[in-house]
Amino acid sequence: MLAARESLRKRILKRRNKEPEDSRRKKSQRIRERLFSLNEFKKAHTILFYYSKGSEVETREMMEEALRE
């Protein structure tokens, strides 16, 4: 079970890393727009982000925007 899970994770990461930068940027932007439009997010007193790395969803700009608001 653990080996199958690790294999799946590697395949997903490999596919994500092959995605063009422009496509990842557009997806990150759509995620940002959706997140910031949520009433739950707007009303939250505390929020938590992870700091993205590599081909993950870009969160740095989201963190900066959240701090400004």
Secondary structure, DSSP 8 states (H G I E B T S, - for coil): -HHHHHHHHHHHHHHHHHS-HHHHHHHHHHHHHHHHH-HHHHH-S--------TTS---HHHHHHHHH-
